[in-house]
Amino acid sequence: MTTHDQQHADAPKRRRSRSRGPVLAAALIAATLAVSVGLYWFQPWKLWQDETVREELAVPTAPSETAPPSPGASRSTAPPGPETLATGELISHEHRTRGTVKVVRLPDGSRTLRLEGLDTSNGPDLHVWITDAPVKEGREGWGVFDDGAYESLGKLKGNKGDQNYALPAGIDLDEFTGVSIWCARFSVSFGAAELAPA
């Protein structure tokens, strides 16, 4: 075989090796994009980042009476304190979760849902929900809280500690008896509590 024939035979091989470059570059770009989207969506680093919140129960005072006390009445009556209306203990769902949930009526008549001693995993897009769904143990209880009526009380302030969430005036505690630490991104409960009258 002449040198010219040898060069002619090698030419297709060189063209094939050059055509792999754009394919590999496209595959690398696609893989990088997939990893970036996965990191944004799952945010796995949050599993190792704790956010601790230590909120006291804010107690606004009831409006003071303008009428003077009647004769003989005690002038040193203490204002009414917070009243616990319902309580429950958090159980684990997708992530190990512990703590106490309380609904407290404050002296001004407003109600607060309070998490005490909360200990759960951190995660993306976590909210505190109050719902009419029953609290079930095990995997069958992970996804029930968006099946019926629910109210988001706001984003979870921290995955550990004590924190308060204002309860809307229209929430009926005879119907809304479930509280969930709800991951809105994946529609799953990290943990939940069934409220019972105090």
N, CA, C and O of each residue as an XYZ file, in Angstrom:
792
protein
N       0.858     -1.189      0.000
C       0.000      0.000      0.000
C       0.890      1.232      0.000
O       1.845      1.325      0.771
N       0.565      2.172     -0.872
C       1.371      3.380     -0.973
C       1.085      4.303      0.202
O       0.108      4.132      0.932
N       1.957      5.277      0.362
C       1.772      6.274      1.432
C       0.471      7.034      1.230
O      -0.220      7.347      2.200
N       0.135      7.331      0.002
C      -1.099      8.057     -0.294
C      -2.321      7.231      0.105
O      -3.285      7.748      0.669
N      -2.253      5.909     -0.210
C      -3.366      5.030      0.174
C      -3.496      4.949      1.693
O      -4.607      4.942      2.223
N      -2.359      4.888      2.395
C      -2.389      4.810      3.862
C      -3.028      6.073      4.455
O      -3.837      5.980      5.378
N      -2.670      7.250      3.928
C      -3.256      8.499      4.419
C      -4.752      8.532      4.161
O      -5.522      9.021      4.988
N      -5.164      8.006      3.005
C      -6.578      7.995      2.663
C      -7.352      7.073      3.614
O      -8.473      7.385      4.015
N      -6.745      5.941      3.968
C      -7.406      4.991      4.869
C      -7.524      5.558      6.275
O      -8.501      5.263      6.964
N      -6.546      6.377      6.736
C      -6.563      6.951      8.098
C      -7.492      8.152      8.217
O      -7.864      8.519      9.332
N      -7.878      8.774      7.116
C      -8.668     10.005      7.164
C     -10.004      9.823      7.885
O     -10.329     10.668      8.719
N     -10.804      8.781      7.624
C     -12.084      8.640      8.335
C     -11.899      8.493      9.835
O     -12.717      8.997     10.606
N     -10.838      7.813     10.269
C     -10.597      7.659     11.709
C     -10.376      9.003     12.359
O     -10.881      9.254     13.453
N      -9.622      9.881     11.696
C      -9.364     11.203     12.261
C     -10.643     12.015     12.329
O     -10.867     12.747     13.293
N     -11.493     11.889     11.298
C     -12.753     12.633     11.307
C     -13.661     12.141     12.431
O     -14.336     12.936     13.085
N     -13.675     10.806     12.654
C     -14.523     10.268     13.718
C     -14.038     10.739     15.085
O     -14.861     11.057     15.944
N     -12.744     10.793     15.308
C     -12.231     11.219     16.614
C     -12.511     12.701     16.851
O     -12.767     13.108     17.985
N     -12.465     13.522     15.774
C     -12.776     14.939     15.929
C     -14.257     15.144     16.245
O     -14.601     16.081     16.965
N     -15.148     14.282     15.718
C     -16.583     14.467     15.926
C     -17.001     14.110     17.352
O     -18.091     14.495     17.776
N     -16.166     13.384     18.106
C     -16.496     13.056     19.487
C     -16.398     14.267     20.402
O     -17.066     14.300     21.436
N     -15.593     15.256     20.059
C     -15.389     16.424     20.909
C     -16.670     17.161     21.248
O     -16.939     17.373     22.430
N     -17.487     17.568     20.260
C     -18.740     18.264     20.577
C     -19.717     17.400     21.373
O     -20.450     17.916     22.217
N     -19.734     16.081     21.112
C     -20.634     15.181     21.847
C     -20.238     15.118     23.308
O     -21.093     15.192     24.191
N     -18.934     14.981     23.570
C     -18.464     14.944     24.960
C     -18.724     16.262     25.665
O     -19.105     16.267     26.836
N     -18.524     17.386     24.976
C     -18.772     18.697     25.577
C     -20.252     18.852     25.933
O     -20.592     19.352     27.005
N     -21.133     18.415     25.019
C     -22.572     18.507     25.284
C     -22.962     17.626     26.461
O     -23.778     18.024     27.292
N     -22.382     16.425     26.536
C     -22.679     15.520     27.650
C     -22.203     16.115     28.970
O     -22.892     16.004     29.983
N     -21.033     16.743     28.966
C     -20.495     17.363     30.170
C     -21.373     18.531     30.621
O     -21.630     18.689     31.815
N     -21.830     19.344     29.679
C     -22.719     20.472     30.011
C     -24.032     19.956     30.587
O     -24.536     20.496     31.571
N     -24.595     18.897     29.967
C     -25.866     18.327     30.452
C     -25.706     17.757     31.863
O     -26.582     17.936     32.709
N     -24.583     17.069     32.117
C     -24.348     16.498     33.445
C     -24.183     17.593     34.490
O     -24.707     17.485     35.598
N     -23.451     18.650     34.136
C     -23.270     19.770     35.066
C     -24.598     20.438     35.385
O     -24.860     20.790     36.535
N     -25.436     20.611     34.371
C     -26.757     21.215     34.568
C     -27.624     20.341     35.464
O     -28.316     20.844     36.348
N     -27.585     19.023     35.234
C     -28.388     18.096     36.046
C     -27.948     18.126     37.512
O     -28.789     18.119     38.410
N     -26.646     18.159     37.755
C     -26.134     18.221     39.126
C     -26.540     19.534     39.787
O     -26.934     19.543     40.953
N     -26.448     20.640     39.054
C     -26.820     21.947     39.610
C     -28.300     21.997     39.987
O     -28.661     22.487     41.057
N     -29.151     21.483     39.098
C     -30.586     21.453     39.389
C     -30.864     20.552     40.585
O     -31.673     20.893     41.448
N     -30.200     19.409     40.639
C     -30.385     18.491     41.767
C     -29.966     19.115     43.087
O     -30.655     18.958     44.095
N     -28.846     19.820     43.088
C     -28.391     20.478     44.315
C     -29.361     21.568     44.747
O     -29.653     21.704     45.935
N     -29.864     22.349     43.787
C     -30.831     23.394     44.135
C     -32.114     22.773     44.683
O     -32.668     23.253     45.672
N     -32.581     21.709     44.039
C     -33.876     21.127     44.398
C     -33.818     20.403     45.736
O     -34.708     20.578     46.569
N     -32.782     19.590     45.956
C     -32.711     18.773     47.163
C     -32.008     19.481     48.326
O     -32.302     19.194     49.486
N     -31.090     20.393     48.031
C     -30.324     21.109     49.051
C     -29.811     20.160     50.149
O     -30.136     20.343     51.322
N     -29.016     19.155     49.776
C     -28.616     18.126     50.743
C     -27.777     18.660     51.907
O     -27.740     18.048     52.974
N     -27.095     19.811     51.706
C     -26.273     20.358     52.780
C     -27.107     20.739     54.005
O     -26.575     20.823     55.112
N     -28.413     20.973     53.815
C     -29.251     21.371     54.950
C     -29.376     20.261     55.987
O     -29.656     20.532     57.154
N     -29.171     19.014     55.568
C     -29.240     17.910     56.527
C     -28.172     18.034     57.607
O     -28.308     17.457     58.686
N     -27.109     18.787     57.322
C     -26.035     18.972     58.305
C     -25.998     20.383     58.875
O     -25.071     20.725     59.610
N     -26.985     21.204     58.551
C     -27.048     22.576     59.056
C     -28.268     22.728     59.945
O     -29.402     22.653     59.472
N     -28.037     22.940     61.225
C     -29.139     23.159     62.157
C     -29.391     24.655     62.323
O     -28.456     25.456     62.363
N     -30.667     25.016     62.420
C     -31.071     26.384     62.711
C     -31.888     26.341     63.996
O     -33.005     25.824     64.012
N     -31.328     26.884     65.069
C     -31.983     26.855     66.372
C     -32.634     28.201     66.663
O     -32.008     29.250     66.514
N     -33.894     28.162     67.079
C     -34.663     29.365     67.409
C     -35.115     29.239     68.855
O     -35.600     28.185     69.268
N     -34.957     30.311     69.627
C     -35.391     30.331     71.037
C     -36.315     31.521     71.245
O     -35.881     32.571     71.719
N     -37.573     31.364     70.895
C     -38.549     32.434     71.070
C     -39.288     32.249     72.384
O     -39.712     31.145     72.727
N     -39.435     33.333     73.105
C     -40.304     33.329     74.278
C     -41.746     33.482     73.803
O     -41.998     33.949     72.692
N     -42.671     33.089     74.643
C     -44.076     33.303     74.327
C     -44.392     34.769     74.567
O     -44.397     35.227     75.709
N     -44.656     35.507     73.491
C     -44.979     36.934     73.613
C     -46.393     37.060     74.157
O     -47.335     36.510     73.586
N     -46.541     37.782     75.259
C     -47.841     37.875     75.927
C     -48.306     39.322     75.915
O     -47.949     40.085     76.813
N     -49.102     39.724     74.911
C     -49.676     41.079     74.944
C     -50.713     41.149     76.053
O     -51.411     40.170     76.320
N     -50.816     42.298     76.696
C     -51.773     42.443     77.789
C     -53.145     42.796     77.236
O     -53.276     43.404     76.174
N     -54.156     42.395     77.985
C     -55.527     42.735     77.598
C     -55.737     44.222     77.792
O     -55.073     44.832     78.630
N     -56.655     44.825     77.031
C     -56.908     46.266     77.206
C     -57.327     46.566     78.641
O     -58.118     45.834     79.237
N     -56.783     47.655     79.188
C     -57.101     48.006     80.568
C     -58.504     48.587     80.646
O     -58.981     49.232     79.712
N     -59.153     48.348     81.774
C     -60.501     48.871     81.969
C     -60.421     50.344     82.340
O     -59.563     50.752     83.123
N     -61.326     51.140     81.769
C     -61.303     52.573     82.054
C     -62.171     52.918     83.257
O     -61.984     53.962     83.881
N     -63.119     52.041     83.583
C     -64.001     52.334     84.723
C     -63.243     52.120     86.023
O     -62.470     51.168     86.130
N     -63.446     52.986     87.017
C     -62.779     52.792     88.297
C     -63.363     51.581     89.010
O     -64.536     51.260     88.816
N     -62.560     50.900     89.839
C     -63.077     49.741     90.559
C     -64.171     50.151     91.531
O     -64.163     51.256     92.073
N     -65.099     49.250     91.738
C     -66.194     49.523     92.662
C     -65.671     49.543     94.095
O     -64.631     48.948     94.381
N     -66.382     50.223     95.003
C     -65.916     50.293     96.400
C     -65.776     48.894     96.985
O     -66.635     48.032     96.799
N     -64.691     48.696     97.683
C     -64.434     47.416     98.318
C     -63.752     46.407     97.420
O     -63.310     45.361     97.896
N     -63.654     46.697     96.124
C     -63.002     45.758     95.223
C     -61.495     45.888     95.339
O     -60.966     46.963     95.625
N     -60.822     44.787     95.116
C     -59.361     44.786     95.200
C     -58.782     45.546     94.015
O     -59.216     45.356     92.878
N     -57.798     46.411     94.282
C     -57.164     47.193     93.220
C     -55.984     46.448     92.597
O     -55.447     46.899     91.586
N     -55.577     45.343     93.163
C     -54.374     44.655     92.680
C     -54.718     43.345     91.972
O     -54.053     42.333     92.188
N     -55.763     43.358     91.119
C     -56.094     42.143     90.381
C     -55.073     41.954     89.255
O     -54.797     42.877     88.490
N     -54.523     40.751     89.170
C     -53.518     40.452     88.148
C     -54.209     40.231     86.810
O     -55.297     39.655     86.771
N     -53.602     40.677     85.709
C     -54.205     40.430     84.402
C     -54.202     38.930     84.112
O     -53.337     38.208     84.608
N     -55.153     38.458     83.321
C     -55.187     37.024     83.015
C     -53.946     36.616     82.232
O     -53.451     37.369     81.393
N     -53.456     35.425     82.514
C     -52.265     34.931     81.820
C     -52.649     34.114     80.599
O     -53.836     33.955     80.315
N     -51.680     33.598     79.879
C     -51.958     32.748     78.719
C     -52.667     31.473     79.163
O     -52.417     30.953     80.250
N     -53.553     30.980     78.305
C     -54.296     29.757     78.598
C     -54.017     28.741     77.496
O     -54.215     29.027     76.315
N     -53.556     27.557     77.885
C     -53.298     26.496     76.914
C     -54.611     25.829     76.548
O     -55.309     25.294     77.410
N     -54.945     25.863     75.251
C     -56.207     25.302     74.773
C     -56.071     23.864     74.294
O     -56.994     23.066     74.458
N     -54.923     23.525     73.702
C     -54.722     22.181     73.149
C     -53.232     21.870     73.128
O     -52.399     22.771     73.042
N     -52.910     20.591     73.208
C     -51.507     20.163     73.182
C     -51.371     18.877     72.372
O     -52.350     18.171     72.127
N     -50.167     18.594     71.971
C     -49.865     17.341     71.277
C     -48.376     17.106     71.234
O     -47.591     18.044     71.381
N     -47.975     15.854     71.033
C     -46.569     15.476     70.925
C     -46.243     15.116     69.486
O     -46.969     14.350     68.853
N     -45.160     15.663     68.971
C     -44.751     15.382     67.595
C     -44.263     13.945     67.461
O     -43.545     13.434     68.321
N     -44.667     13.301     66.360
C     -44.147     11.979     66.004
C     -43.343     12.113     64.714
O     -43.494     13.087     63.976
N     -42.500     11.139     64.453
C     -41.641     11.176     63.260
C     -42.392     10.672     62.040
O     -43.165      9.717     62.111
N     -42.150     11.332     60.929
C     -42.603     10.845     59.635
C     -41.368     10.601     58.780
O     -40.606      9.675     59.057
N     -41.148     11.428     57.728
C     -39.988     11.134     56.874
C     -38.677     11.331     57.620
O     -37.697     10.644     57.332
N     -38.642     12.253     58.570
C     -37.431     12.481     59.355
C     -37.766     12.371     60.837
O     -38.888     12.652     61.258
N     -36.783     11.960     61.612
C     -36.975     11.833     63.063
C     -37.325     13.195     63.632
O     -36.593     14.164     63.431
N     -38.446     13.273     64.345
C     -38.962     14.549     64.834
C     -39.485     14.370     66.255
O     -40.178     13.398     66.557
N     -39.141     15.331     67.129
C     -39.617     15.331     68.512
C     -40.018     16.742     68.901
O     -39.611     17.714     68.266
N     -40.827     16.843     69.959
C     -41.192     18.139     70.485
C     -42.659     18.180     70.870
O     -43.403     17.225     70.651
N     -43.060     19.300     71.444
C     -44.428     19.503     71.911
C     -45.066     20.643     71.122
O     -44.413     21.640     70.812
N     -46.338     20.484     70.805
C     -47.122     21.532     70.141
C     -48.192     21.997     71.116
O     -48.852     21.181     71.760
N     -48.360     23.308     71.224
C     -49.404     23.871     72.079
C     -50.145     24.955     71.311
O     -49.555     25.686     70.516
N     -51.444     25.047     71.560
C     -52.211     26.207     71.121
C     -52.533     27.006     72.374
O     -53.165     26.502     73.302
N     -52.094     28.251     72.390
C     -52.212     29.096     73.580
C     -53.074     30.311     73.245
O     -52.856     30.986     72.239
N     -54.062     30.576     74.112
C     -54.841     31.812     73.976
C     -54.197     32.866     74.860
O     -53.988     32.648     76.053
N     -53.886     34.005     74.266
C     -53.222     35.085     74.976
C     -54.261     36.018     75.595
O     -55.430     35.982     75.211
N     -53.842     36.857     76.555
C     -54.811     37.739     77.231
C     -55.596     38.655     76.302
O     -56.707     39.062     76.642
N     -55.046     38.988     75.143
C     -55.784     39.861     74.219
C     -56.779     39.089     73.341
O     -57.438     39.676     72.484
N     -56.883     37.776     73.559
C     -57.827     36.955     72.798
C     -57.229     36.276     71.587
O     -57.850     35.363     71.042
N     -56.040     36.683     71.138
C     -55.404     36.039     69.994
C     -54.869     34.660     70.409
O     -54.679     34.380     71.592
N     -54.633     33.811     69.401
C     -54.127     32.469     69.670
C     -52.803     32.249     68.948
O     -52.581     32.742     67.842
N     -51.947     31.506     69.598
C     -50.620     31.209     69.057
C     -50.405     29.708     69.069
O     -50.709     29.033     70.053
N     -49.875     29.188     67.964
C     -49.410     27.808     67.955
C     -47.932     27.838     68.304
O     -47.139     28.511     67.646
N     -47.573     27.106     69.341
C     -46.204     27.145     69.858
C     -45.566     25.771     69.747
O     -46.149     24.767     70.157
N     -44.352     25.737     69.184
C     -43.531     24.530     69.163
C     -42.494     24.659     70.263
O     -41.773     25.653     70.334
N     -42.422     23.649     71.123
C     -41.446     23.668     72.217
C     -40.565     22.436     72.134
O     -41.049     21.318     71.956
N     -39.263     22.656     72.265
C     -38.312     21.548     72.218
C     -38.289     20.843     70.880
O     -38.024     19.643     70.812
N     -38.566     21.581     69.810
C     -38.574     20.969     68.476
C     -37.187     20.460     68.128
O     -36.180     21.127     68.366
N     -37.160     19.259     67.559
C     -35.907     18.672     67.078
C     -36.251     17.830     65.851
O     -36.782     16.726     65.974
N     -35.945     18.358     64.673
C     -36.178     17.641     63.425
C     -35.034     17.934     62.474
O     -34.113     18.673     62.823
N     -35.080     17.366     61.280
C     -34.062     17.651     60.272
C     -34.372     18.967     59.589
O     -35.527     19.386     59.498
N     -33.327     19.606     59.116
C     -33.515     20.781     58.276
C     -33.832     20.297     56.861
O     -33.561     19.146     56.520
N     -34.391     21.157     56.060
C     -34.712     20.760     54.692
C     -35.213     21.937     53.891
O     -35.400     23.026     54.434
N     -35.433     21.732     52.602
C     -35.892     22.823     51.741
C     -37.389     23.079     51.892
O     -38.187     22.142     51.920
N     -37.760     24.346     51.987
C     -39.157     24.774     51.900
C     -40.045     24.123     52.962
O     -41.098     23.571     52.645
N     -39.614     24.190     54.225
C     -40.394     23.631     55.330
C     -41.378     24.660     55.864
O     -41.042     25.837     56.002
N     -42.592     24.215     56.163
C     -43.661     25.073     56.667
C     -44.303     24.419     57.883
O     -44.160     23.216     58.103
N     -45.012     25.227     58.671
C     -45.837     24.709     59.755
C     -47.281     24.770     59.276
O     -47.794     25.841     58.955
N     -47.933     23.608     59.231
C     -49.314     23.516     58.772
C     -50.211     23.071     59.912
O     -49.810     22.256     60.743
N     -51.426     23.607     59.953
C     -52.479     23.055     60.792
C     -53.552     22.562     59.834
O     -53.944     23.283     58.916
N     -54.038     21.324     60.043
C     -54.897     20.676     59.056
C     -56.030     19.919     59.731
O     -56.061     19.749     60.950
N     -56.967     19.470     58.886
C     -58.040     18.614     59.394
C     -57.725     17.137     59.164
O     -58.573     16.280     59.415
N     -56.517     16.829     58.690
C     -56.149     15.439     58.412
C     -55.780     14.719     59.711
O     -55.177     15.314     60.604
N     -56.139     13.450     59.814
C     -55.735     12.687     61.001
C     -54.232     12.424     60.975
O     -53.643     12.238     59.910
N     -53.627     12.411     62.142
C     -52.193     12.129     62.244
C     -52.017     10.618     62.341
O     -52.517      9.979     63.267
N     -51.298     10.057     61.368
C     -51.074      8.613     61.324
C     -49.586      8.336     61.473
O     -48.747      9.071     60.954
N     -49.281      7.280     62.179
C     -47.877      6.870     62.315
C     -47.454      6.114     61.066
O     -48.284      5.602     60.315
N     -46.146      6.057     60.861
C     -45.600      5.279     59.756
C     -45.702      5.989     58.422
O     -46.120      7.143     58.331
N     -45.306      5.260     57.388
C     -45.207      5.845     56.048
C     -46.554      6.313     55.502
O     -46.606      7.265     54.723
N     -47.645      5.652     55.902
C     -48.959      6.058     55.381
C     -49.385      7.431     55.884
O     -50.319      8.021     55.342
N     -48.721      7.947     56.907
C     -49.050      9.268     57.417
C     -48.218     10.390     56.825
O     -48.427     11.553     57.171
N     -47.281     10.075     55.943
C     -46.342     11.076     55.434
C     -46.998     12.117     54.544
O     -46.606     13.284     54.573
N     -47.991     11.719     53.752
C     -48.469     12.617     52.706
C     -49.929     12.998     52.795
O     -50.495     13.467     51.808
N     -50.567     12.812     53.953
C     -52.027     13.008     54.035
C     -52.435     14.457     54.277
O     -53.611     14.789     54.132
N     -51.502     15.323     54.639
C     -51.898     16.625     55.178
C     -52.363     17.623     54.128
O     -52.961     18.641     54.479
N     -52.108     17.364     52.860
C     -52.634     18.241     51.817
C     -53.840     17.621     51.115
O     -54.266     18.101     50.065
N     -54.392     16.546     51.703
C     -55.558     15.893     51.099
C     -56.859     16.626     51.416
O     -57.818     16.536     50.650
N     -56.903     17.347     52.533
C     -58.118     18.041     52.932
C     -57.857     19.526     53.112
O     -57.134     20.145     52.332
N     -58.462     20.088     54.158
C     -58.274     21.514     54.450
C     -57.014     21.706     55.287
O     -56.736     20.929     56.201
N     -56.271     22.736     54.967
C     -55.068     23.046     55.742
C     -54.804     24.541     55.667
O     -55.295     25.236     54.778
N     -54.020     25.012     56.615
C     -53.616     26.423     56.658
C     -52.129     26.460     56.978
O     -51.684     25.888     57.973
N     -51.361     27.138     56.123
C     -49.944     27.320     56.413
C     -49.790     28.485     57.387
O     -50.298     29.581     57.148
N     -49.089     28.235     58.476
C     -48.844     29.280     59.470
C     -47.531     30.004     59.214
O     -47.151     30.898     59.969
N     -46.840     29.615     58.148
C     -45.590     30.271     57.783
C     -44.459     29.278     57.645
O     -44.594     28.098     57.971
N     -43.343     29.782     57.156
C     -42.155     28.939     57.015
C     -41.627     28.568     58.385
O     -41.688     29.363     59.323
N     -41.105     27.347     58.493
C     -40.496     26.910     59.748
C     -39.307     27.812     60.046
O     -38.418     27.978     59.211
N     -39.296     28.394     61.243
C     -38.243     29.366     61.591
C     -36.909     28.691     61.870
O     -35.855     29.291     61.660
N     -36.942     27.470     62.331
C     -35.716     26.720     62.618
C     -36.080     25.280     62.875
O     -37.200     24.986     63.294
N     -35.144     24.371     62.630
C     -35.460     22.958     62.838
C     -35.246     22.505     64.278
O     -35.476     21.343     64.612
N     -34.803     23.431     65.127
C     -34.630     23.116     66.543
C     -35.096     24.291     67.385
O     -35.041     25.439     66.944
N     -35.560     24.001     68.613
C     -35.853     25.058     69.562
C     -37.321     25.304     69.802
O     -38.161     24.426     69.604
N     -37.619     26.534     70.241
C     -38.969     26.965     70.620
C     -39.381     28.119     69.711
O     -38.599     29.043     69.485
N     -40.605     28.067     69.191
C     -41.030     29.109     68.254
C     -42.549     29.247     68.240
O     -43.280     28.315     68.575
N     -43.002     30.429     67.846
C     -44.417     30.791     67.888
C     -44.926     31.118     66.486
O     -44.207     31.686     65.664
N     -46.194     30.743     66.231
C     -46.845     31.019     64.954
C     -48.264     31.497     65.247
O     -49.026     30.809     65.926
N     -48.617     32.671     64.737
C     -49.953     33.223     64.955
C     -50.999     32.329     64.303
O     -50.838     31.901     63.161
N     -52.059     32.056     65.030
C     -53.133     31.206     64.532
C     -54.271     32.092     64.027
O     -54.763     32.936     64.776
N     -54.699     31.919     62.773
C     -55.792     32.750     62.264
C     -57.051     32.605     63.115
O     -57.327     31.538     63.664
N     -57.801     33.685     63.213
C     -58.994     33.695     64.070
C     -60.032     32.681     63.613
O     -60.777     32.159     64.442
N     -60.102     32.387     62.322
C     -61.137     31.493     61.812
C     -60.864     30.015     61.986
O     -61.712     29.199     61.626
N     -59.713     29.636     62.524
C     -59.383     28.222     62.662
C     -60.185     27.615     63.814
O     -60.094     28.067     64.956
N     -60.973     26.582     63.496
C     -61.779     25.870     64.487
C     -60.974     24.675     64.992
O     -60.690     23.751     64.230
N     -60.608     24.691     66.267
C     -59.770     23.624     66.821
C     -60.514     22.306     66.981
O     -59.899     21.282     67.278
N     -61.832     22.318     66.787
C     -62.571     21.055     66.760
C     -62.387     20.340     65.428
O     -62.544     19.121     65.347
N     -62.054     21.096     64.380
C     -61.851     20.502     63.059
C     -60.367     20.391     62.703
O     -59.927     19.367     62.181
N     -59.604     21.438     62.983
C     -58.178     21.453     62.639
C     -57.401     20.905     63.836
O     -57.021     21.646     64.744
N     -57.177     19.602     63.815
C     -56.549     18.946     64.961
C     -55.170     18.375     64.645
O     -54.538     17.780     65.518
N     -54.696     18.544     63.414
C     -53.378     18.036     63.045
C     -52.404     19.159     62.770
O     -52.762     20.162     62.153
N     -51.176     18.998     63.224
C     -50.101     19.956     62.951
C     -48.966     19.188     62.293
O     -48.565     18.130     62.777
N     -48.446     19.717     61.190
C     -47.370     19.041     60.465
C     -46.222     19.995     60.187
O     -46.437     21.165     59.870
N     -44.995     19.485     60.310
C     -43.818     20.149     59.746
C     -43.764     19.644     58.304
O     -43.325     18.523     58.043
N     -44.215     20.485     57.375
C     -44.506     20.048     56.014
C     -43.449     20.545     55.042
O     -43.147     21.738     54.997
N     -42.890     19.626     54.262
C     -41.943     19.982     53.198
C     -42.749     20.207     51.920
O     -43.167     19.255     51.261
N     -42.961     21.484     51.581
C     -43.790     21.819     50.423
C     -43.126     21.399     49.116
O     -43.822     21.111     48.142
N     -41.820     21.358     49.074
C     -41.140     21.016     47.823
C     -41.394     19.574     47.422
O     -41.531     19.276     46.235
N     -41.460     18.666     48.406
C     -41.642     17.246     48.091
C     -42.973     16.698     48.593
O     -43.208     15.492     48.525
N     -43.858     17.580     49.103
C     -45.191     17.177     49.571
C     -45.113     16.007     50.546
O     -45.724     14.959     50.338
N     -44.348     16.214     51.610
C     -44.181     15.157     52.599
C     -44.036     15.783     53.983
O     -43.486     16.873     54.138
N     -44.543     15.067     54.981
C     -44.449     15.522     56.361
C     -43.159     15.030     56.999
O     -42.843     13.843     56.923
N     -42.408     15.935     57.629
C     -41.233     15.517     58.398
C     -41.670     14.947     59.742
O     -41.062     13.998     60.238
N     -42.717     15.515     60.335
C     -43.249     15.057     61.605
C     -44.565     15.750     61.860
O     -44.849     16.785     61.258
N     -45.384     15.188     62.758
C     -46.717     15.740     62.982
C     -47.187     15.452     64.388
O     -46.663     14.571     65.069
N     -48.202     16.223     64.822
C     -48.796     16.038     66.150
C     -50.301     16.143     66.054
O     -50.832     16.963     65.305
N     -50.987     15.306     66.816
C     -52.436     15.375     66.947
C     -52.764     16.225     68.167
O     -52.315     15.926     69.274
N     -53.542     17.281     67.968
C     -53.894     18.171     69.069
C     -55.083     17.592     69.839
O     -56.046     17.096     69.256
N     -54.985     17.673     71.163
C     -56.085     17.277     72.036
C     -56.362     18.417     72.987
O     -55.437     19.126     73.382
N     -57.641     18.617     73.373
C     -57.936     19.705     74.318
C     -57.117     19.575     75.592
O     -56.929     18.476     76.114
N     -56.634     20.703     76.083
C     -55.792     20.676     77.284
C     -56.658     20.433     78.507
O     -56.146     20.375     79.625
